[in-house]
């Protein structure tokens, strides 16, 4: 199991909370990092501008590429 930081702005955090909460993403330039994420890994969620942790997310499936805008 590995731990990663998942950064949210207040706006993306609110959009995530209004979603079904099944998908979190990486920027295209972070593809090599995304490819290391495996089921069972944990994202420690951090909220910028408010400087606080805001949750933990457990990865249940590996990465995939999708260009559909979510947030």
Z-matrix of the N, CA and C atoms (Angstrom, degrees):
N
C 1 1.446
C 2 1.522 1 108.43
N 3 1.323 2 115.43 1 134.95
C 4 1.460 3 121.84 2 177.49
C 5 1.527 4 108.65 3 -120.38
N 6 1.319 5 115.50 4 158.46
C 7 1.463 6 121.87 5 178.29
C 8 1.520 7 109.16 6 -117.00
N 9 1.322 8 115.56 7 138.27
C 10 1.458 9 122.37 8 178.77
C 11 1.525 10 108.52 9 -132.59
N 12 1.319 11 116.29 10 154.03
C 13 1.455 12 120.80 11 175.05
C 14 1.521 13 108.91 12 -93.80
N 15 1.311 14 116.01 13 132.55
C 16 1.467 15 122.62 14 176.45
C 17 1.526 16 106.35 15 -113.60
N 18 1.325 17 116.80 16 112.90
C 19 1.461 18 122.47 17 -174.29
C 20 1.522 19 110.48 18 -90.58
N 21 1.316 20 116.21 19 129.77
C 22 1.460 21 122.88 20 174.88
C 23 1.519 22 109.63 21 -120.93
N 24 1.320 23 117.00 22 141.35
C 25 1.463 24 120.99 23 164.16
C 26 1.523 25 105.07 24 -87.46
N 27 1.328 26 118.91 25 165.64
C 28 1.466 27 118.27 26 175.57
C 29 1.532 28 112.46 27 -55.75
N 30 1.326 29 116.72 28 -34.76
C 31 1.467 30 120.26 29 -179.13
C 32 1.531 31 112.05 30 -70.81
N 33 1.330 32 117.08 31 -45.36
C 34 1.463 33 118.65 32 -179.74
C 35 1.534 34 110.83 33 -71.44
N 36 1.322 35 116.82 34 -30.53
C 37 1.470 36 119.37 35 176.12
C 38 1.525 37 110.28 36 -64.31
N 39 1.325 38 116.88 37 -44.28
C 40 1.469 39 119.97 38 179.16
C 41 1.525 40 110.79 39 -64.09
N 42 1.334 41 117.12 40 -40.92
C 43 1.467 42 120.33 41 177.85
C 44 1.528 43 110.35 42 -63.55
N 45 1.331 44 117.39 43 -40.80
C 46 1.461 45 120.89 44 177.64
C 47 1.526 46 110.48 45 -62.83
N 48 1.316 47 116.92 46 -43.28
C 49 1.467 48 120.65 47 -179.71
C 50 1.528 49 111.80 48 -65.31
N 51 1.334 50 117.33 49 -28.44
C 52 1.464 51 121.54 50 178.11
C 53 1.537 52 112.48 51 -84.93
N 54 1.320 53 116.82 52 -6.47
C 55 1.469 54 121.17 53 -179.18
C 56 1.532 55 110.00 54 -91.58
N 57 1.325 56 116.32 55 -174.69
C 58 1.466 57 119.46 56 176.37
C 59 1.538 58 111.89 57 -81.01
N 60 1.314 59 116.99 58 -0.27
C 61 1.470 60 124.61 59 174.71
C 62 1.529 61 113.75 60 61.02
N 63 1.317 62 117.11 61 31.35
C 64 1.460 63 120.24 62 -179.68
C 65 1.526 64 113.32 63 -105.02
N 66 1.349 65 117.45 64 -8.76
C 67 1.466 66 120.41 65 -175.78
C 68 1.522 67 109.56 66 -135.18
N 69 1.312 68 114.94 67 133.88
C 70 1.454 69 122.18 68 169.41
C 71 1.517 70 105.83 69 -130.84
N 72 1.311 71 118.06 70 153.29
C 73 1.455 72 117.88 71 -171.38
C 74 1.511 73 115.46 72 -131.05
N 75 1.320 74 113.40 73 171.20
C 76 1.454 75 124.16 74 175.86
C 77 1.518 76 108.17 75 -120.37
N 78 1.304 77 116.22 76 154.81
C 79 1.461 78 120.35 77 171.25
C 80 1.535 79 108.26 78 -72.98
N 81 1.324 80 116.46 79 156.25
C 82 1.468 81 121.35 80 -179.08
C 83 1.528 82 110.49 81 -56.41
N 84 1.316 83 117.34 82 -38.79
C 85 1.473 84 120.06 83 -178.51
C 86 1.529 85 112.46 84 -66.85
N 87 1.330 86 118.24 85 -11.68
C 88 1.464 87 122.56 86 178.79
C 89 1.530 88 112.70 87 -101.81
N 90 1.318 89 116.24 88 19.42
C 91 1.465 90 120.92 89 -175.81
C 92 1.524 91 112.53 90 -57.05
N 93 1.323 92 117.70 91 -41.93
C 94 1.465 93 119.71 92 -178.64
C 95 1.527 94 111.04 93 -63.58
N 96 1.322 95 118.30 94 -35.16
C 97 1.464 96 121.40 95 175.73
C 98 1.522 97 110.49 96 -69.59
N 99 1.324 98 117.16 97 -43.93
C 100 1.465 99 121.16 98 -179.85
C 101 1.525 100 111.22 99 -58.95
N 102 1.317 101 117.09 100 -35.40
C 103 1.466 102 120.80 101 -178.89
C 104 1.529 103 113.04 102 -67.89
N 105 1.332 104 117.76 103 -16.30
C 106 1.466 105 121.92 104 178.17
C 107 1.526 106 112.40 105 -84.62
N 108 1.320 107 117.76 106 -17.49
C 109 1.468 108 122.13 107 -176.29
C 110 1.524 109 109.92 108 -72.65
N 111 1.336 110 115.32 109 133.11
C 112 1.463 111 120.91 110 -178.36
C 113 1.521 112 109.93 111 -129.46
N 114 1.327 113 115.56 112 160.95
C 115 1.465 114 120.82 113 175.13
C 116 1.525 115 108.90 114 -55.18
N 117 1.330 116 115.93 115 137.05
C 118 1.457 117 122.01 116 -178.74
C 119 1.514 118 113.80 117 96.91
N 120 1.339 119 117.39 118 -17.44
C 121 1.459 120 120.62 119 176.23
C 122 1.532 121 109.31 120 -68.95
N 123 1.318 122 115.81 121 161.35
C 124 1.466 123 121.84 122 -176.80
C 125 1.528 124 109.65 123 -122.51
N 126 1.335 125 115.33 124 132.70
C 127 1.463 126 121.90 125 169.92
C 128 1.526 127 108.20 126 -96.59
N 129 1.322 128 116.12 127 125.47
C 130 1.459 129 121.72 128 172.18
C 131 1.526 130 105.57 129 -93.98
N 132 1.311 131 116.69 130 114.41
C 133 1.465 132 121.80 131 -173.89
C 134 1.518 133 110.59 132 -85.38
N 135 1.327 134 115.50 133 132.17
C 136 1.459 135 122.19 134 -177.94
C 137 1.518 136 109.06 135 -126.70
N 138 1.304 137 116.04 136 134.75
C 139 1.462 138 123.04 137 -177.53
C 140 1.535 139 109.34 138 -104.36
N 141 1.342 140 115.78 139 108.73
C 142 1.465 141 120.01 140 179.57
C 143 1.533 142 109.45 141 -71.42
N 144 1.296 143 115.44 142 164.66
C 145 1.471 144 125.02 143 -176.51
C 146 1.522 145 112.49 144 69.02
N 147 1.328 146 118.28 145 -26.86
C 148 1.464 147 120.70 146 174.24
C 149 1.531 148 110.67 147 -106.81
N 150 1.329 149 115.75 148 -7.63
C 151 1.466 150 123.39 149 175.09
C 152 1.526 151 113.14 150 49.95
N 153 1.340 152 114.89 151 57.40
C 154 1.465 153 117.95 152 177.79
C 155 1.517 154 111.37 153 -151.06
N 156 1.311 155 114.19 154 153.87
C 157 1.458 156 119.99 155 172.65
C 158 1.522 157 107.90 156 -76.32
N 159 1.337 158 116.36 157 145.12
C 160 1.463 159 118.71 158 -174.63
C 161 1.523 160 112.71 159 -132.48
N 162 1.329 161 118.59 160 8.86
C 163 1.453 162 118.68 161 176.42
C 164 1.514 163 113.33 162 158.03
N 165 1.317 164 113.80 163 173.49
C 166 1.460 165 123.05 164 174.16
C 167 1.520 166 107.63 165 -127.54
N 168 1.319 167 116.63 166 137.86
C 169 1.458 168 121.71 167 177.31
C 170 1.520 169 108.14 168 -124.62
N 171 1.317 170 117.09 169 130.85
C 172 1.455 171 120.78 170 176.07
C 173 1.521 172 109.29 171 -95.78
N 174 1.308 173 116.65 172 131.57
C 175 1.460 174 122.33 173 178.50
C 176 1.526 175 108.01 174 -75.75
N 177 1.326 176 116.71 175 127.72
C 178 1.460 177 119.75 176 179.68
C 179 1.526 178 112.72 177 -110.53
N 180 1.339 179 117.06 178 -9.44
C 181 1.459 180 121.21 179 177.66
C 182 1.520 181 107.76 180 -152.92
N 183 1.307 182 116.75 181 158.46
C 184 1.453 183 121.73 182 -178.43
C 185 1.518 184 113.06 183 -72.14
N 186 1.318 185 116.54 184 176.19
C 187 1.467 186 121.09 185 -177.57
C 188 1.528 187 112.63 186 -72.14
N 189 1.304 188 114.81 187 155.09
C 190 1.463 189 122.44 188 172.71
C 191 1.521 190 106.44 189 -147.79
N 192 1.316 191 116.47 190 161.22
C 193 1.461 192 121.11 191 -177.88
C 194 1.512 193 110.16 192 -103.06
N 195 1.324 194 115.96 193 129.94
C 196 1.462 195 122.66 194 179.74
C 197 1.522 196 107.55 195 -151.88
N 198 1.318 197 118.62 196 126.23
C 199 1.457 198 121.32 197 -177.44
C 200 1.526 199 113.68 198 -96.59
N 201 1.327 200 117.25 199 10.23
C 202 1.459 201 120.79 200 177.29
C 203 1.515 202 110.35 201 -66.60
N 204 1.341 203 118.75 202 125.25
C 205 1.466 204 119.76 203 178.08
C 206 1.536 205 110.73 204 -66.31
N 207 1.320 206 116.71 205 129.87
C 208 1.455 207 120.83 206 -179.95
C 209 1.521 208 112.35 207 -110.61
N 210 1.310 209 116.70 208 -43.36
C 211 1.450 210 119.89 209 -175.08
C 212 1.513 211 109.39 210 -118.74
